[in-house]
Amino acid sequence: MEKEGLNLKMQEVRQMADAKGFSAEEERVWEMLALIHSEISEASDAYKKGKPYDAVGEELIDAIIRIFHLLSALDLDAEALYQRKMAENWGRRYRYGTVRGTHLGDVSRHP
């Protein structure tokens, strides 16, 4: 695994998590996934309540930190995964994944 890009951030998160006593044992994977979900929920709640965008952003960063911790626990190469996934996404057609490539209200214009 190259120590570049996202892997540097992932390494930094892992060092902090280890220093603060948060293990990265495999039996915690389910818990880590739940914690990622909770951070996204907190961001959604902050937005719904009209909190400043910085407050929403802090919750999103918390989710990213938790994602990096989980990626490190799984011993994954975050940078390589990101690059591969972005290349895949750039290769998809316009509005991939929507109904017939359109917004739901615009189905009649495209086959």
C-alpha atoms as a printed R data frame, in Angstrom:
    type eleno elety resid chain resno       x      y       z
1   ATOM     1    CA   MET     A     1   0.000  0.000   0.000
2   ATOM     2    CA   GLU     A     2   1.434  3.344  -1.072
3   ATOM     3    CA   LYS     A     3   1.672  6.015   1.628
4   ATOM     4    CA   GLU     A     4   0.039  8.749  -0.438
5   ATOM     5    CA   GLY     A     5  -3.216 10.634  -0.789
6   ATOM     6    CA   LEU     A     6  -6.060  9.131   1.183
7   ATOM     7    CA   ASN     A     7  -3.774  6.507   2.705
8   ATOM     8    CA   LEU     A     8  -1.929  9.251   4.588
9   ATOM     9    CA   LYS     A     9  -5.190 10.482   6.103
10  ATOM    10    CA   MET     A    10  -6.210  6.910   6.876
11  ATOM    11    CA   GLN     A    11  -2.871  6.300   8.628
12  ATOM    12    CA   GLU     A    12  -3.291  9.503  10.660
13  ATOM    13    CA   VAL     A    13  -6.805  8.461  11.744
14  ATOM    14    CA   ARG     A    14  -5.579  4.990  12.695
15  ATOM    15    CA   GLN     A    15  -2.753  6.418  14.798
16  ATOM    16    CA   MET     A    16  -5.177  8.700  16.639
17  ATOM    17    CA   ALA     A    17  -7.739  5.924  17.150
18  ATOM    18    CA   ASP     A    18  -5.068  3.572  18.496
19  ATOM    19    CA   ALA     A    19  -3.682  6.291  20.785
20  ATOM    20    CA   LYS     A    20  -7.173  6.979  22.154
21  ATOM    21    CA   GLY     A    21  -7.898  3.300  22.807
22  ATOM    22    CA   PHE     A    22 -10.284  2.592  19.923
23  ATOM    23    CA   SER     A    23  -9.354 -0.800  18.569
24  ATOM    24    CA   ALA     A    24  -9.590 -1.872  14.964
25  ATOM    25    CA   GLU     A    25 -10.310 -5.532  15.674
26  ATOM    26    CA   GLU     A    26 -12.391 -7.402  13.119
27  ATOM    27    CA   GLU     A    27 -15.130 -8.143  15.654
28  ATOM    28    CA   ARG     A    28 -15.761 -4.366  15.782
29  ATOM    29    CA   VAL     A    29 -16.548 -4.027  12.057
30  ATOM    30    CA   TRP     A    30 -20.319 -4.081  12.629
31  ATOM    31    CA   GLU     A    31 -19.942 -1.413  15.325
32  ATOM    32    CA   MET     A    32 -17.761  0.731  13.069
33  ATOM    33    CA   LEU     A    33 -20.361  0.537  10.303
34  ATOM    34    CA   ALA     A    34 -23.079  1.564  12.768
35  ATOM    35    CA   LEU     A    35 -20.964  4.512  13.947
36  ATOM    36    CA   ILE     A    36 -20.504  5.686  10.343
37  ATOM    37    CA   HIS     A    37 -24.271  5.540   9.927
38  ATOM    38    CA   SER     A    38 -24.796  7.516  13.147
39  ATOM    39    CA   GLU     A    39 -22.503 10.314  11.941
40  ATOM    40    CA   ILE     A    40 -24.444 10.578   8.662
41  ATOM    41    CA   SER     A    41 -27.670 10.687  10.671
42  ATOM    42    CA   GLU     A    42 -26.243 13.469  12.827
43  ATOM    43    CA   ALA     A    43 -25.327 15.444   9.685
44  ATOM    44    CA   SER     A    44 -28.833 14.947   8.330
45  ATOM    45    CA   ASP     A    45 -30.334 16.073  11.614
46  ATOM    46    CA   ALA     A    46 -28.125 19.174  11.759
47  ATOM    47    CA   TYR     A    47 -29.173 20.125   8.226
48  ATOM    48    CA   LYS     A    48 -32.858 19.491   8.987
49  ATOM    49    CA   LYS     A    49 -32.655 21.729  12.066
50  ATOM    50    CA   GLY     A    50 -31.146 24.563  10.014
51  ATOM    51    CA   LYS     A    51 -27.787 24.500  11.757
52  ATOM    52    CA   PRO     A    52 -24.891 26.277   9.994
53  ATOM    53    CA   TYR     A    53 -23.265 24.345   7.175
54  ATOM    54    CA   ASP     A    54 -20.092 24.115   9.260
55  ATOM    55    CA   ALA     A    55 -22.019 22.024  11.813
56  ATOM    56    CA   VAL     A    56 -23.255 19.737   9.034
57  ATOM    57    CA   GLY     A    57 -19.723 19.559   7.665
58  ATOM    58    CA   GLU     A    58 -18.256 18.594  11.030
59  ATOM    59    CA   GLU     A    59 -20.586 15.602  11.208
60  ATOM    60    CA   LEU     A    60 -19.634 14.622   7.653
61  ATOM    61    CA   ILE     A    61 -15.952 14.844   8.600
62  ATOM    62    CA   ASP     A    62 -16.690 12.635  11.615
63  ATOM    63    CA   ALA     A    63 -18.151 10.099   9.156
64  ATOM    64    CA   ILE     A    64 -15.034 10.327   6.969
65  ATOM    65    CA   ILE     A    65 -12.824  9.782  10.021
66  ATOM    66    CA   ARG     A    66 -14.844  6.713  10.972
67  ATOM    67    CA   ILE     A    67 -14.699  5.436   7.382
68  ATOM    68    CA   PHE     A    68 -10.911  5.824   7.352
69  ATOM    69    CA   HIS     A    69 -10.703  3.956  10.654
70  ATOM    70    CA   LEU     A    70 -12.750  1.089   9.228
71  ATOM    71    CA   LEU     A    71 -10.757  1.013   5.985
72  ATOM    72    CA   SER     A    72  -7.576  0.740   8.060
73  ATOM    73    CA   ALA     A    73  -9.094 -2.031  10.183
74  ATOM    74    CA   LEU     A    74  -9.842 -3.951   6.985
75  ATOM    75    CA   ASP     A    75  -6.276 -3.241   5.770
76  ATOM    76    CA   LEU     A    76  -7.556 -1.679   2.545
77  ATOM    77    CA   ASP     A    77  -5.752  0.724   0.224
78  ATOM    78    CA   ALA     A    78  -8.040  3.778   0.368
79  ATOM    79    CA   GLU     A    79  -6.223  5.664  -2.391
80  ATOM    80    CA   ALA     A    80  -6.313  2.735  -4.843
81  ATOM    81    CA   LEU     A    81  -9.992  2.052  -4.065
82  ATOM    82    CA   TYR     A    82 -10.840  5.733  -4.556
83  ATOM    83    CA   GLN     A    83  -8.959  5.971  -7.858
84  ATOM    84    CA   ARG     A    84 -10.522  2.763  -9.185
85  ATOM    85    CA   LYS     A    85 -14.045  3.785  -8.146
86  ATOM    86    CA   MET     A    86 -13.711  7.282  -9.617
87  ATOM    87    CA   ALA     A    87 -12.510  5.828 -12.934
88  ATOM    88    CA   GLU     A    88 -15.522  3.504 -12.906
89  ATOM    89    CA   ASN     A    89 -17.897  6.368 -12.106
90  ATOM    90    CA   TRP     A    90 -16.426  8.603 -14.843
91  ATOM    91    CA   GLY     A    91 -17.021  5.737 -17.286
92  ATOM    92    CA   ARG     A    92 -20.733  5.535 -16.532
93  ATOM    93    CA   ARG     A    93 -23.340  7.143 -18.709
94  ATOM    94    CA   TYR     A    94 -24.946 10.458 -17.805
95  ATOM    95    CA   ARG     A    95 -27.282 10.191 -14.800
96  ATOM    96    CA   TYR     A    96 -26.380  6.554 -14.245
97  ATOM    97    CA   GLY     A    97 -28.727  4.731 -11.891
98  ATOM    98    CA   THR     A    98 -31.766  6.910 -12.420
99  ATOM    99    CA   VAL     A    99 -34.883  5.657 -14.186
100 ATOM   100    CA   ARG     A   100 -33.772  5.092 -17.782
101 ATOM   101    CA   GLY     A   101 -31.016  7.657 -17.328
102 ATOM   102    CA   THR     A   102 -33.438 10.455 -16.450
103 ATOM   103    CA   HIS     A   103 -34.973 12.032 -13.413
104 ATOM   104    CA   LEU     A   104 -38.219 10.364 -12.356
105 ATOM   105    CA   GLY     A   105 -40.326 13.231 -13.653
106 ATOM   106    CA   ASP     A   106 -38.603 13.234 -17.055
107 ATOM   107    CA   VAL     A   107 -39.100  9.635 -18.237
108 ATOM   108    CA   SER     A   108 -41.029 10.510 -21.396
109 ATOM   109    CA   ARG     A   109 -38.102 12.311 -23.071
110 ATOM   110    CA   HIS     A   110 -35.769  9.311 -23.163
111 ATOM   111    CA   PRO     A   111 -36.325  5.697 -24.193
